[in-house]
């Protein structure tokens, strides 16, 4: 019985180790959030006004997202976050939306690293533009990459942050 329990616990430990390495590998394939941003940062408190907050920037890049999250994401970004949001409080609407609107012929993609370290991606949200919606959003640091579906750079775009429907 002791030998059987020992084998089971060794197998369980091996499965946990494999699972942990798989998660770490997918995060390693994503861009580093721990870099200075390209287009700066802002702090918004829950219930911020004016809403939406809009930031002009560019979309695209030369870094493929194919290795990020085991190939679930498609598109191209730069190595550093394009923008960083420090969000404080609890959303009065129960949501926080990051939207990327192209101001050129590029197909925009949006990649967000949330305060808990989770990755969120969107290519086409209700049409051509991209958006990531957080329900009951956490307070903390959100790092945002504004990319393009096809490899390209310096495509005019707007990042829109709102607590309302987009």
N, C-alpha and C positions, 0 to 999 in steps of 0.2 A: 504494500500500500504506500509506504514512504517513497519507494522508487517511482511508482506511478505518479504521485503528486509532484515529485521532483521533475520528472519529464514534462508534465503539464505546465509547471511554472517556468521551466526553461523555454518551452515553446511559446508560451504567452509573452515572456520577456523579448524573445526574438521578433515576434509579431509587432510588439510595441515599438521596438527599435526600427524595424523596417518602415512602419507607418510614420514615425518621427522623421526619418531620413527623407521619405517621399515628400512630406510637407515642407521641410527645409529646402529641398532641392527646387521646388516650384517657386518658393519665395526668393531663392538665390537667382532665379532666372528673370525676376522682375527688376525694374530699375531701382536704384538706391534712393530711399526717401531721406536718407541722412546726409543730404547735400544742400548747399545754398540753392535758392530758387532762381529761375530765370526772370520772372516778372514780379517778384516781391511777395508780400504777404499782407494779411489784414487780420484784425480781431473783430469778430461780430458777436454781440450778445443776443441771446434769444429775444425775439420780438423786435429785431433791428429795423430801423427805418433810415433811409428809404429802402423798401423791399420791392423789387430785387436790387441786389448789389451787382453791378456790372463792371467787368474788367476787360479792356481791349488787350489782346495778345496775339500770338501766332500759334498755329497748329502744325503738327508734323514733326518729322525727325528722321534720323538715320539708324535708330536702334530698334530692332525687331522685337515685337512682343511674343513671338512664337515660343520662346522658352519660359515665358511667364505663365504660371498656373498650368503646367503640362500641356501647353499648346492650345488652351481653350480661348485665348485672346488673339486677335489678328490686328495688325496695324503697326505703326511706326511712331516712336516718340524720341525725345532727347533723353540724355542720361539723368539730368537733374529734374526735380519737380518744376513744372512751369509756374505753379502758384501754391501758396500754403495758407490755409484758413485755420485760425485759432477760434474755436466756437465755444462760447460760455453759456451755461444755463440749460433750460429745457424748453424746446420749441412749443409755443402756444398752439400750433396747428398739428403737432405730432409728426412733422416731416421737415426734412432739409434736402433740397434738391440742388445738384450741380448740373448745369446744362451747358453744352458747347454748341454755339451757332457759328457756322462757317460764313465768312464774308467774301468767299471766293468759290471756285469750282471744286474744292477739295471735299472728300467724304470724311468728316471728322469722327474721331474715336476719343473716348474719355476713359481714363484710368484713375482711380482714387484709392489711396491707402488711408483707411480709417484709423481712428485713435487706438483701436484694439489690435492693429496690425493686419487686419483682413484687407484683401484686395477686391475691388469692385470695378467692373468693366461694362461699357456699353458702346455699341456701334450705331445702331439706328433705333432711336426712341421716337415712336409716333411719327415716323418719316425719316428724312435724311439726316437730321441733326442728332446729337447724342445727349443722354442725360442719365444720371445715377441718382436714385431717390433713396434716402434713408428714412425709415419710419421709426419714430421714437429715437432720434439721433443722439449719440453720445456727445458729451462735451469733450473737447480736446483738439488735437492737431489732425487736420485733414491735408494730405499732400495730393496734388492734382497734376496729372499729365494731360496735356491737350495734344492729341496726336492726329494722324491721318491713316486711313485704311491702306492707301498705297504710299510707298516711300516718296516723300516730298518734304519740303521745309518752307518756313516763313510764309505760311498761308494765313492771311488776316482772319481773325475769329474773335468772338466774344465769349467769355466765361460768365455765366449768369448763376447767381446763388440766390435762392429764394426759399422761404418757409411755406409758400403757397403752391398750388397746382401750377405746373409748367405745361 
